[in-house]
Amino acid sequence: MDHFNYQGGVLCAEDVPLTRIAAEVGTPVYVYSAATLRRHFGLFRQALDWTDHLVCFAVKANSNLAVLKLMGDLGAGMDVVSGGEYARARAAGVPGDRIVFSGVGKTVAEMRQALEGGIRQFNVESEPELHALSQLADSMGVTAPVAIRINPDVDAKTHEKIATGKSENKFGIPIARARQVYAEAASLPGISVVGVDMHIGSQLTDLEPFRQAYTKMAGLVRALRADGHAITRLDMGGGLGIPYRRDNSAPPLPIEYGQVIRDTVGDLGCEIEIEPGRNIVGNAGILLTSVIYVKEGEGRNFLIVDAAMNDLLRPAMYGAHHDIVPVREPLPGTEVQPFDVVGPVCETGDTFQKGTQLPALAAGDLVAFRSAGAYGAVMASEYNTRPLVPEVLVQDDHFAVIRARPTVEEILNRDTIPEWL
């Protein structure tokens, strides 16, 4: 469920017509619904209300400070994968003891930043990282709380570029070596082992891979406790998918995901951490764009819009689908025709969809890309010197610009021409 619906013949974000946002902010622009964010976060808390837990929002999905502030005010923790994301979480008011630091390539500078600013735990991905963290924490006279990320070698059956739990992926310690690495961690100064971490991929639409991975996690926890380790937290990762297509196939609900966690590890007495991102913010956002031209091609028609692959990279990078809908609601019985929806960037890859069925449209008409709240604005760039797409947050009948569109002059002023040129 989201809060983007037609009212009076116009697609609205909550009670704000998208036509109003387009008129005041311009296009392209990302639009987020605060009500949808709150609702989706609440569903994950409800799914784990049977145990102590912390829902850590995956900052990489959408790192706008306003979104993080909204999440943090609801009690969310944060899952960060860089020093920059850590800084964003702290700037949004999230305390360090609700921040989990993940990622395969943490630098010593990033580790120091988190140790100085406060951290709930580091999800350690390799032995070299473990030793670097130990040396740093020991030199600072502090103790780093650690969960070691275990790679369970489970096929998540998702896109190859977002699968993270197979043996050939770069993430985590092979489960066959887990006990050895935990023994090593326990012997190091400056390290306190508090839990086990596991994340097998993103956009999972089947619960069975989760069940397989978490069953392996449960067996490992029992073995680690037998070895003398006090395992008190389980970081289950994230990855639950969302419905990018509005058809009859719906991914599992958070409550069903929570039941899998309960079935597999619920008897271990551990605090549960999860790291949803896409499932909270994905359907809470749309990308609003304007038609520039309708172009007749050889055997096909092109709808050229002012959004481009630099604004929404997922279709070009992953072959991802986003439902595209007109902002003006078509009347019942309106004929539709196939369009290739493309952007203005000089790349053939700047194609959002081929043969999508839409009513007749003209220059200046507005269309919306649904389910664009996750991995949209965060992956945007200024390719072709196109100003970075702005972001808007809606609540009830009002909205605020939460990231402004830069001017071309501001973009140019970031460059410096050496005096010798």
NORHUZI-V35260 format. One record per backbone hydrogen bond with DSSP energy under -0.5 kcal/mol. CO is the residue of the C=O (numbers start at 0). NH is the residue of the N-H. E is the energy in kcal/mol with one decimal. If there is no record, write none. Layout:
co & nh & e
CO & NH & E
CO & NH & E
//
This chain:
co & nh & e
2 & 4 & -0.6
2 & 13 & -3.6
4 & 11 & -2.7
6 & 9 & -1.4
8 & 328 & -2.7
9 & 6 & -2.8
10 & 17 & -2.5
11 & 4 & -1.2
11 & 13 & -0.7
12 & 15 & -2.4
14 & 16 & -0.6
15 & 12 & -2.8
16 & 19 & -0.8
16 & 20 & -1.3
17 & 21 & -2.5
18 & 22 & -2.0
19 & 23 & -2.0
20 & 24 & -3.0
20 & 25 & -0.8
21 & 25 & -1.2
27 & 389 & -0.7
28 & 287 & -3.1
29 & 391 & -1.9
30 & 285 & -2.3
31 & 33 & -0.6
31 & 393 & -2.9
32 & 36 & -1.9
33 & 37 & -2.4
34 & 38 & -2.2
35 & 39 & -2.7
36 & 40 & -2.2
37 & 41 & -2.2
38 & 42 & -1.6
39 & 43 & -1.2
40 & 44 & -1.8
41 & 45 & -2.4
42 & 46 & -1.7
43 & 47 & -0.9
44 & 47 & -0.8
45 & 48 & -1.3
47 & 50 & -1.9
51 & 271 & -2.4
53 & 55 & -0.8
53 & 273 & -1.7
54 & 56 & -0.7
54 & 76 & -2.5
56 & 58 & -1.0
56 & 78 & -2.8
57 & 60 & -1.9
57 & 61 & -0.6
58 & 61 & -0.7
60 & 374 & -2.5
60 & 375 & -0.5
63 & 67 & -2.4
64 & 68 & -2.7
65 & 69 & -2.3
66 & 70 & -2.4
67 & 71 & -3.2
68 & 72 & -2.5
69 & 73 & -0.9
70 & 73 & -0.8
70 & 75 & -2.1
71 & 74 & -1.6
76 & 56 & -2.8
77 & 79 & -0.6
77 & 99 & -3.1
78 & 58 & -2.0
79 & 101 & -3.4
81 & 85 & -2.1
82 & 86 & -2.4
83 & 87 & -2.0
84 & 88 & -2.5
85 & 89 & -2.3
86 & 90 & -2.5
87 & 91 & -1.7
88 & 93 & -2.2
89 & 92 & -1.7
92 & 94 & -0.5
94 & 97 & -1.9
95 & 98 & -1.9
95 & 119 & -0.7
97 & 77 & -2.6
98 & 119 & -2.5
98 & 120 & -1.1
99 & 79 & -2.8
99 & 101 & -0.7
100 & 122 & -3.0
102 & 105 & -0.6
106 & 110 & -2.4
107 & 111 & -2.6
108 & 112 & -2.2
109 & 113 & -2.0
110 & 114 & -2.6
111 & 115 & -2.6
112 & 116 & -2.0
113 & 117 & -1.8
120 & 100 & -2.5
121 & 123 & -1.1
121 & 146 & -2.6
123 & 148 & -3.1
125 & 129 & -2.0
126 & 130 & -2.4
127 & 131 & -2.2
128 & 132 & -2.6
129 & 133 & -2.2
130 & 134 & -2.5
131 & 135 & -2.2
132 & 136 & -2.9
133 & 137 & -2.5
134 & 138 & -2.0
135 & 139 & -1.6
136 & 140 & -0.7
136 & 141 & -2.5
137 & 140 & -0.7
142 & 144 & -0.6
143 & 191 & -2.4
144 & 121 & -2.5
145 & 193 & -3.1
145 & 194 & -1.4
146 & 123 & -2.1
146 & 148 & -0.5
147 & 196 & -2.2
148 & 172 & -2.8
149 & 151 & -0.8
150 & 174 & -1.8
153 & 155 & -0.7
158 & 161 & -2.1
159 & 162 & -0.6
161 & 201 & -1.7
164 & 152 & -0.8
164 & 153 & -2.2
165 & 168 & -1.8
172 & 150 & -3.1
173 & 176 & -2.0
174 & 177 & -1.1
176 & 180 & -2.2
177 & 181 & -2.7
178 & 182 & -2.0
179 & 183 & -1.8
180 & 184 & -2.7
181 & 185 & -2.3
182 & 186 & -0.8
183 & 186 & -0.8
183 & 187 & -0.5
184 & 187 & -1.2
187 & 190 & -0.9
189 & 143 & -3.1
191 & 145 & -2.8
191 & 193 & -0.5
193 & 231 & -2.3
193 & 232 & -1.7
194 & 147 & -1.2
195 & 234 & -3.0
196 & 149 & -3.1
199 & 163 & -1.7
199 & 164 & -1.6
203 & 240 & -3.2
206 & 210 & -2.3
207 & 211 & -2.6
208 & 212 & -2.5
209 & 213 & -3.1
210 & 214 & -1.9
211 & 215 & -1.7
212 & 216 & -2.0
213 & 217 & -2.4
214 & 218 & -1.9
215 & 219 & -2.0
216 & 220 & -2.7
217 & 221 & -2.0
218 & 222 & -1.8
219 & 223 & -3.0
220 & 224 & -2.5
221 & 225 & -1.8
222 & 226 & -1.3
223 & 228 & -2.4
224 & 227 & -1.3
228 & 230 & -1.3
229 & 231 & -0.7
231 & 270 & -2.8
232 & 195 & -1.7
233 & 235 & -0.8
233 & 272 & -2.9
234 & 197 & -2.0
236 & 274 & -2.7
238 & 203 & -3.4
241 & 243 & -1.2
243 & 322 & -0.9
244 & 246 & -1.8
247 & 249 & -0.8
252 & 255 & -0.7
252 & 256 & -2.1
253 & 257 & -2.9
254 & 258 & -1.3
255 & 259 & -1.6
256 & 260 & -1.9
257 & 261 & -2.2
258 & 262 & -2.8
259 & 263 & -1.9
260 & 264 & -2.7
260 & 265 & -0.7
261 & 265 & -1.1
264 & 267 & -1.9
265 & 268 & -0.5
270 & 233 & -2.6
271 & 53 & -2.1
272 & 235 & -3.1
273 & 55 & -3.1
275 & 57 & -1.9
276 & 279 & -1.0
276 & 280 & -2.5
277 & 281 & -2.9
280 & 283 & -0.8
281 & 284 & -1.1
281 & 372 & -2.6
283 & 32 & -2.6
284 & 371 & -2.4
284 & 372 & -0.8
285 & 30 & -2.6
285 & 287 & -0.6
286 & 368 & -2.7
287 & 27 & -0.7
287 & 28 & -1.9
288 & 366 & -2.6
289 & 305 & -2.2
290 & 363 & -2.9
292 & 294 & -0.6
292 & 303 & -2.5
294 & 296 & -0.6
294 & 301 & -3.5
296 & 298 & -1.2
299 & 296 & -3.1
300 & 339 & -2.8
301 & 294 & -2.7
301 & 303 & -0.8
302 & 304 & -0.7
302 & 341 & -2.4
303 & 291 & -3.5
303 & 292 & -1.5
307 & 310 & -1.8
307 & 311 & -2.0
309 & 380 & -2.2
312 & 316 & -2.7
313 & 317 & -3.0
313 & 318 & -0.6
313 & 319 & -1.4
314 & 318 & -1.2
322 & 369 & -2.9
324 & 367 & -3.0
326 & 10 & -2.6
326 & 328 & -0.6
330 & 333 & -2.1
334 & 359 & -0.5
336 & 357 & -2.5
338 & 340 & -0.7
338 & 355 & -2.2
339 & 302 & -2.7
339 & 341 & -0.7
340 & 351 & -2.5
340 & 352 & -1.5
341 & 304 & -2.6
344 & 346 & -2.4
346 & 349 & -1.6
348 & 350 & -2.4
349 & 342 & -2.0
352 & 340 & -2.0
355 & 338 & -2.1
355 & 357 & -0.6
357 & 336 & -2.7
361 & 364 & -2.2
364 & 290 & -2.9
365 & 326 & -2.5
365 & 327 & -0.5
366 & 288 & -2.6
367 & 324 & -2.4
367 & 369 & -0.7
368 & 286 & -2.0
375 & 378 & -1.0
376 & 379 & -1.1
381 & 384 & -1.7
382 & 385 & -0.8
384 & 386 & -0.6
389 & 29 & -2.5
390 & 401 & -2.1
390 & 402 & -1.5
391 & 31 & -2.7
392 & 399 & -2.1
393 & 33 & -2.6
394 & 397 & -1.9
395 & 14 & -2.4
397 & 394 & -2.7
399 & 392 & -2.6
399 & 401 & -0.6
402 & 390 & -2.0
403 & 405 & -0.5
406 & 410 & -1.8
407 & 411 & -2.7
408 & 412 & -2.2
409 & 413 & -0.5
410 & 413 & -1.1
411 & 414 & -1.6
415 & 417 & -0.6
417 & 420 & -1.8
//
